[in-house]
């Protein structure tokens, strides 16, 4: 009985101690903008950032994922004119690169551009 009370007190005391959790800090920047050009042979993307109107050039990693509502998440469907959100990583050594791309709005089709 005494060990049961002791175990209960230890459990109660440990429940009131603060618990800290560690997480991996993001090592990049999230940006929203429009893709101006894509070269899939070199995996390079030219990107115009929304609001700031700055042009950025970077590559997407081999393991990059492009979330665009289709089962295939490869960046092969990425094309100029798409409005996307990217997670840009800026490593200590080497060029800036992208691992995660999310489609916000698809590029206007040629028929939509002809109707304007």
N, C-alpha and C positions, 0 to 999 in steps of 0.2 A: 504494500500500500504506500509505503514511504517512497519507493522508487517511482511509482506511478505519479505521485504528487510532484516529485522532483522533475520528472520528464515533462509534465504539464507546465511547470514553471519555466523550464528551459525553452519549451516551444513558445510559450507566451512572450518571453523576453526576446527571443529571436524574431518574432513577428513584428515587434516594435522598432527594431533596428532598421535604419534606412538601407535600402538595397540599391546599389549602383549598377548600371548596365553600360557596357562599352559598345560602341558602334564604329564602323569604319567611316571616317569623315570623307565627304566627297572631295575629289581632287580636281574639280573642274568648274565650269560655268555653264549654266543653262541659258540658251539664247533662242529667240524666236525670230524668224525672218523668212525670206524667199530664196530658193535655190536659183541662181542665175545660170550656172552650167555644171555639168557632171561629166567626168571621164571615168568610166568604169574600168578601163584597161589599167589605169594608174591609181584608181580609187580616189581621185581628187574631186573636191567639191568647191565651187565658188558660191559664196553665201552672202546675201545682203541683209544685214541685221535690221529688224524693225525699229522704228523710232530714231535710232542713232544714224541710220543711213550709211553705215560703214560696210565695206566689202572685206570679207575674210576668205582666205584660201587655206584649206586643210585637207587631210586625207581621212577616210574612214577605215577602221581596223578590219582585219580579216574576220573577226568574230562579231562585227557590228550587226545590229538588228534594226530593221525599219518596220515600225508598226503602222500599218496602213489599212487594216480591216480585212486583209486577205490571209489565208493560211500560211503562205510563204512570207517569212519575215526577213528575207535577204534584201540588201540595198539595191538589187538589180532593177527594181521597179521605180527607184528614185529618178526623177527627171526635172529639167529646168521648168520654172514657173510654179513649182509646188511650194506652198506655205507650210513650213515645218518648225518643230521645236527640236533642238539638238542638245546633247550633253557633250560639251567640248572639254577635253582633258588636256591640260598643259603640263607635260612631264618636265622634270628637271633637265633631262637630256633628250634630244630628238624633237621632231616637229609635233605641233598640236594635232590631235586626232580625235575622232568621234567614235563612240561605241553604241550610242542609242539615238535613234531618230524617230520622231512621232509625227505623222501626217496631221496637219490641222485642216488644210484645204487643198484639194488637188489642183493641178494646173488646168487652166481653161483649154478646152479642145479647140482645134483649128476652126470648126464650124461656129463656135461661140465667138471667136475673135473676128470672123468674117462678118458676123451679123451686127457688129458695133459700128 
